[in-house]
Amino acid sequence: MTERSIRIYGIDYLIIDEAALIPRSTFEMYLRPTLADRQGWCLFTSTPRGFNYLHKLWEFGQSPEHPDWASWTFPSTLSPYFKDDIKELERTLTRETFLQEIMCEFQSYSGKVYPMDRFRQVTEKAKHDPSKPVYAGLDFGYRHSAAVVIQLHNERKGFADIHQIDELSLKNVKTADFAKKMKAMPYNFTGIWGDPAGSGTNLQSGISDIAVFRQHGLRVNIRRDAVTRNVVSGVSHVRRWFEDAAGDTHFYINPKCKESIQAYENYHYPEHRENSALRHEPQKDGKFDHHCDSLRFLLTNLFPMRSRTAGVIDWM
């Protein structure tokens, strides 16, 4: 039975297993209409798969604004058939995988780089404070240029809480247009840091991306040392703002920074294949890496890494 052939039937009771894997269009275009004529009902069962359409439907069931919907979550540990060692699972699975697959909690990505928790970290409190300096990190690119804008709070030696107050996400634009967008933002930037590759000659303009920004009155700082440019160490360095050893976060982001939120949640490592070398450098997917790179360029410059950390992987 195909999606289109289903439309000719009226259905009283519809059960969709592994609903998180069903495209939204399949339900809304082909399945939902079959319930209308007979006032049928639908039961969705599934393991969560991030904050996708199933999560939206689950939220309907939690809201008094949708009285026809109800939703529940049941961890695997409640099943009488669950015989696994829960402590062993906690030790051997990543936190996100354990919460998603065993505890039935919605998680962003089980193999993600940063332990981004939107419920703790996405907040309106991360807003522009005119009394504090403003800093930006940039990632140049014609196909996708990105910028993150932050301020520091609760500063102490070598550390501070990070509040991301704004972002830029531009696709298929020239560096000059990127610079104009940055110039138009309502901030007086104390410091801007970018990709060292931006010092190379741009084939479009004949000068470097950094030089183009300079023409627009924006000075972009870079570091060329091996320590700062080491991606593995830089990612480990940035990770401590998302979650420290005590499980506390020191990174907060304004809800309007939608592209950054999505990037931090979905930035991930390449899938490990058997009999291949384990890679610890995040995936360059062209979609989620740009804002993450911008944040890394910024924080590794604002809070320089010690040389002994180069190439070291933070396993905690």
C-alpha positions in Angstrom: 0.0 0.0 0.0 1.5 3.4 -1.1 1.1 6.8 0.6 -1.3 7.9 -2.2 -3.4 4.8 -2.1 -4.0 5.2 1.6 -6.0 8.4 0.8 -8.9 6.4 -0.6 -9.6 4.7 2.8 -11.4 6.1 5.8 -9.7 5.0 9.0 -11.2 4.6 12.5 -8.0 3.7 14.3 -4.5 4.4 13.1 -1.3 3.3 14.9 2.0 4.6 13.7 5.1 2.8 15.0 8.5 4.5 15.1 6.6 7.7 14.3 9.8 9.8 14.7 11.0 8.3 11.4 7.8 9.3 9.5 8.1 12.5 7.5 5.8 15.3 8.5 4.4 15.5 5.0 3.4 11.8 5.1 1.2 12.2 8.1 -0.3 15.6 7.2 -0.9 14.9 3.5 -1.7 11.2 3.4 -2.6 9.9 6.8 -4.3 12.7 8.6 -7.1 13.2 6.0 -8.0 9.5 6.3 -9.2 10.2 9.9 -11.4 13.1 9.0 -14.5 11.4 7.6 -14.8 8.8 10.4 -13.5 11.1 13.2 -10.8 8.5 13.8 -8.0 8.7 16.2 -4.2 8.1 15.9 -1.7 6.6 18.3 2.0 7.5 17.7 4.6 5.2 19.3 8.3 5.8 19.0 11.7 6.4 20.5 12.5 10.1 20.3 14.7 11.3 17.5 15.7 14.8 18.4 13.4 17.9 18.3 11.6 16.9 15.1 7.9 16.7 14.2 7.2 14.0 16.7 8.4 16.4 19.4 6.0 19.0 18.1 3.1 16.5 18.3 4.2 15.5 21.8 4.0 19.2 22.8 0.4 19.3 21.6 -0.4 16.6 24.1 1.2 18.6 26.9 -0.7 21.8 26.1 -4.2 22.8 27.3 -4.6 24.6 24.0 -4.9 21.2 22.3 -7.5 19.3 24.3 -7.9 16.5 21.7 -4.3 15.5 22.2 -2.5 13.6 25.0 1.1 12.5 25.3 3.2 10.5 27.6 6.8 9.2 27.9 7.8 5.9 29.5 11.4 5.0 30.0 12.5 1.5 29.1 13.3 0.8 32.7 9.6 0.6 33.5 9.2 -2.4 31.2 9.1 -5.8 33.0 11.2 -7.1 30.0 14.0 -4.7 30.7 16.8 -6.8 32.1 19.9 -4.6 31.3 22.3 -3.2 33.9 21.3 0.4 34.2 24.6 1.4 35.8 26.6 -0.3 33.0 24.5 1.6 30.5 25.3 4.9 32.2 29.0 4.1 32.1 29.1 2.9 28.5 26.7 5.2 26.7 27.0 8.9 26.0 24.7 11.0 28.1 22.5 11.9 25.1 22.2 8.3 23.9 21.3 7.1 27.4 18.6 9.7 27.9 17.2 9.2 24.4 17.2 5.4 24.0 16.7 4.3 27.6 15.0 7.2 29.4 12.8 8.3 26.5 13.8 11.9 26.7 14.1 14.2 23.7 17.7 14.9 22.9 19.3 17.0 20.1 21.8 14.5 18.8 23.3 11.5 20.4 26.7 12.0 18.8 27.0 15.7 19.1 30.1 17.6 19.9 28.7 20.1 22.4 26.3 19.2 25.3 23.9 21.9 24.3 20.8 21.9 26.5 18.2 24.4 25.1 16.1 24.2 28.2 19.0 25.5 30.3 20.9 27.6 27.9 18.4 29.3 25.5 17.1 32.3 27.5 15.9 35.9 27.0 18.4 36.9 29.7 21.1 36.6 27.1 20.5 40.1 25.7 22.6 43.1 24.9 24.0 45.0 27.9 25.1 48.5 26.8 27.5 48.7 29.7 29.6 45.7 28.6 32.0 45.2 25.6 30.8 43.3 22.6 32.8 40.7 20.7 32.3 38.8 17.5 33.7 35.7 15.8 33.5 35.2 12.1 33.7 32.4 9.6 34.2 33.6 6.0 32.7 31.8 3.0 30.8 32.6 -0.1 28.4 29.7 0.3 27.8 30.4 4.0 29.3 33.2 6.0 28.5 33.2 9.8 29.1 35.5 12.8 28.4 35.1 16.5 28.1 38.1 18.8 28.8 37.7 22.5 29.3 39.5 25.8 31.1 38.4 28.9 29.5 38.1 32.4 30.8 37.1 35.8 34.4 37.5 34.6 37.2 35.9 36.6 40.8 35.0 35.8 40.9 33.2 32.5 37.2 32.5 32.4 33.7 34.2 32.1 30.1 33.3 31.4 29.3 33.7 27.8 26.1 35.4 26.6 25.5 35.1 22.9 23.2 38.0 22.0 23.1 37.9 18.2 24.2 36.2 15.0 24.6 36.5 11.3 24.0 33.7 8.8 24.4 34.6 5.2 24.4 32.4 2.1 25.9 33.0 -1.3 27.1 36.5 -0.5 30.3 38.3 -1.2 32.7 39.3 1.6 31.8 43.0 1.0 28.2 42.2 1.7 29.1 40.3 4.8 31.1 43.3 6.0 28.2 45.6 5.3 25.8 43.4 7.4 28.3 43.4 10.2 28.7 47.1 10.0 24.9 47.6 10.1 24.6 45.6 13.4 23.7 47.9 16.4 27.0 47.3 18.3 30.3 48.9 18.8 32.6 45.9 18.6 35.5 45.9 21.0 37.1 42.9 19.2 36.4 40.7 16.2 38.2 37.4 15.5 38.1 35.2 12.5 39.5 32.3 10.6 43.2 32.7 9.8 42.4 31.5 6.3 40.7 34.9 5.8 44.2 36.5 5.4 44.6 34.7 2.1 43.7 36.3 -1.2 40.1 36.1 -2.2 39.6 35.2 -5.9 36.5 37.4 -6.1 38.0 40.6 -4.8 41.7 40.1 -5.4 42.4 40.9 -1.7 41.9 39.0 1.5 38.6 38.8 3.3 40.2 40.5 6.3 41.3 43.4 4.0 37.7 43.7 2.7 36.5 44.1 6.3 39.2 46.7 7.0 37.9 48.7 4.0 34.6 48.8 5.8 36.1 50.0 9.1 36.1 46.6 10.8 39.3 45.1 12.1 39.4 41.3 12.2 42.1 39.8 14.4 43.6 36.4 13.8 46.1 34.0 15.4 48.3 31.8 13.2 49.9 29.7 16.0 49.5 26.0 15.9 47.9 25.8 19.3 45.0 28.2 18.4 44.5 26.6 15.0 44.3 23.0 16.4 40.7 22.1 15.9 40.6 19.2 18.3 42.0 21.2 21.1 39.9 24.2 20.2 36.7 22.2 20.4 37.7 20.8 23.8 38.5 24.3 25.0 35.1 25.6 23.9 33.2 22.6 25.3 33.8 23.6 28.9 31.5 26.6 28.5 28.7 24.3 27.5 29.2 22.0 30.4 32.0 21.9 33.0 33.1 18.9 35.1 30.4 19.6 37.6 27.7 19.6 34.9 27.1 23.3 35.1 26.8 25.5 32.0 28.5 28.9 31.4 27.1 29.5 27.9 23.7 31.2 27.3 22.1 32.1 24.0 19.3 34.4 23.0 16.3 32.6 21.3 16.6 34.8 18.2 19.9 33.1 17.4 18.1 30.2 15.7 20.9 29.2 13.3 23.5 29.1 16.1 21.2 27.1 18.3 20.6 24.5 15.6 24.3 24.4 14.8 25.4 23.9 18.4 22.8 21.1 18.9 23.7 19.3 15.7 27.5 19.7 15.4 28.7 16.1 15.4 31.6 13.8 14.9 31.9 11.6 11.8 30.3 8.2 12.2 32.9 5.7 13.3 33.2 2.7 10.9 34.6 -0.6 12.0 38.3 -1.2 11.1 38.8 2.6 10.4 40.7 5.1 12.4 38.7 6.9 15.1 38.5 10.6 14.2 38.1 13.3 16.9 37.7 16.2 14.5 34.0 17.3 14.1 32.3 16.8 10.7 32.6 19.6 8.2 29.1 19.3 6.8 28.8 22.8 5.4 25.6 23.3 7.4 26.3 23.3 11.1 30.0 23.9 11.3 30.1 27.6 10.4 28.7 29.0 13.6 30.6 26.5 15.6 33.8 27.6 13.9 33.0 31.2 14.5 32.5 30.6 18.2 35.8 28.6 18.4 37.8 31.3 16.7 36.3 33.8 19.2 36.8 31.9 22.4 40.2 30.5 21.7 41.4 34.1 21.1 39.5 35.8 24.0 40.7 33.0 26.3 44.0 31.6 24.8 44.8 28.0 25.3 48.1 26.8 26.8 50.5 25.2 24.5 50.4 21.9 26.4 46.8 21.4 25.4 47.5 21.2 21.7 46.2 17.8 20.4 44.9 16.7 23.7 41.4 15.3 23.8 39.2 16.0 26.7 37.7 12.7 27.6 35.6 13.9 30.5 
